[in-house]
Amino acid sequence: MTISIAVRMIVLTMLLAPAIAQAAGTQDPMELSWGQLVPPAAQAEALKSKSFLQGARPASPFGIAPPPRTPEAPWMSSRSQQPDTSAPPAVVTELDGKRVRIGGYVVALDFDATKIKEFLLVPFVGACIHVPPPPPNQIIYVKAADAFEIGGQFDPIYVTGTLKTARQFTGLAATGYTIEQAEIATRKK
């Protein structure tokens, strides 16, 4: 009889361990990619086919074909991808409150000499600085638990913390997500 009770206790402990870890905040973070921050409806909108005239290119006056467009050319020459309306950004609400880990690049907002405390986490180098900002669902406003140093804006980092679908406005861009009390780790390129 005591073996039966011991087996039941072991099974119960195994079943409750994930819930206990989650309640204690020690669960392993979900590895998140930037594509997972875009809701399926927004992805479908981006994939809609273009009209016949949208892809038209003017003929060259010199009789030679212009160079082919690079994939990033239309995006780089566009204005801003930030919405001009007061509508909330398209975010994945199922991610709200999840402990996540995501890699990206720092756009510093609050820093003291070389230590950064608040920043925007963006998917590529130079976002919000050298090119128009990405859409809000591709920018995460981060408050680090402890100020940290990086070698430069081209150094990638990992951010681990609880993701919130909270809209933030900064002087550089609007964001669709927030992580506060984030743990920061540098990563290899």
N, C-alpha and C positions, 0 to 999 in steps of 0.2 A: 504494500500500500504506500509506503514512503517513497518507493521508486516511482510510482505513478504520480505522486504529488511533485516530485523533483522534475520529472519529464514535463509536466504541465507548466511548472514555473519557468523552465528553460524555453519552452515554446512561447509562453506569454511574453517573456523578456525579448525574444527575437522579434515578435510581432510589434511590440511597443517601442523598440529601440529607435526606429526612424522618427516617430512622433515625439519622443523625448528629445532627440537631437535637434529636431526642428524647433521645439519650444525653447531649448537652451540656446538657439542661434548658432549651433556648431555644425550644422549640416553642411555637406559639401556643396559648394556653389554650382549652379547650372552654368556650363560653358555656353556663352552666348556669342553669336555672330551678328554682324551689323544687319544682314538681311532679315534676321528674325525680329528686328525692331519695326519692320514695315508691315502693316496689316495686309492681309490678302487682297482686300478691295483696292487698296492704294497700288499694289503691285499690278493688278489687272488693269487699272486705269493707265499706268505707265506703259503697258504692253499693247494698248489699242493701236490699230494700224493708222498710219498717217494718210492724209488725202493725197491725191495725185500731185497737186501743186506744191505741197509742203516739201517734197524732195527735189523740186526742180532747181537746176543750177544754170546761171547765165552762160551763154557761149562766150568763148574767149575772143576778143577782137583781133588777136594775132594769129588765129587759125590753129592754135595748139590747145590741147586739152588742159584744163587746170589740174593741179595736183589732186590726188584723191583725198577725201576728208578722213581725218583720223577719228576714231570713236569718241574721243573726248572733246573734239573741236566744237560741236554744237553746245555742249554743256559749258565749256569754258567761256564761250562768247555770249552766253545768256546773261540776263540780268540776275536777279536773285531768285533762288528757289524758295525763299521764305514767303509765306502767305501774307497778302496785304489785308486780309480780313480779320475780324475778331473771332472767327470760328476756331474751335480748339484743334490742335494738330492731330493728324491721323496716327494713333498709337495702338499698340497691342495691349489692351487692358488686362488680358490674362497674365501678363508679366508683372503687374502691380503687386508689390510686396514680396516678390521672389528674390532670393539671395542668388546673385549672378557674378560671373567673372567674364570680363570682356577686355580685349586689347584695343589700343588706339593711340592717338597722339594728343599732346597737351596744347591747348591755347590758354595761356595763363590769364587769370582775371585778378586774383589777389595774391600778391607775393611780397616778400620782404627780402631784399637783396637777391639771393639765389634760391630761397626757400619758397615753395608754392603751397598755398592752402586751398584756394578755390580756382577751378579751371573748367573749361569745356573739353570734353573728350570727344574727339572727332575721328572718323574712319581713315582719313588720309592726311598726309603732311600738307600744311599750308591752308587747310580749310579755314574759312572766316578771315584769313589775313590776306592771302595773295589771290584768292579766287572768290567768287560769290559763295555765301554760306550754303551748306547743304540744307535739305528740308529739316524741319524741327525733329522729325522722328529719326534723324541720323546724327543728332547732337545730344550729348548727355551732360547736364550741369552736375559737377562733382564738388563736394566739400570733403577734403581729406581729413581723416581722424588726426593725423599728425602731419605737420609741414614736411615736405620732402624736396630733394634736389634732383634735377636731371641735368645731363650734360648740355642739352640744347633742344630746340623744338623738333628736331628730326629724330629724337630718341623715342622709340616706342615704349609703352608701359602697359601693365595690366591693372585694372581696377576691379576690386572685389567689394561687394556690399549689397544692400537691399535696394532694388530698383523701384522707383515710384513713378507713376505716370502723372507727373506734376509739371505743369507748364511754368517756364521761367523766361524772363526777358532780361537780356544783358545788353550792354552797349554794342556788342558785335552781332548777336543773333538771338532768335527765339529757340527754346529747346522744348522737346516733348517729354523728356525723361530727366529724373534727378536721382543721384545717389549721395546720401549724406553719411558721415562717419566712415568713409571709404578707406580700405586698405590699398596701398599703392605698391606695386612691384615693377621694377624695370624688367624688360624682356629683350631677348636677342632679336635682331632684325630678321 
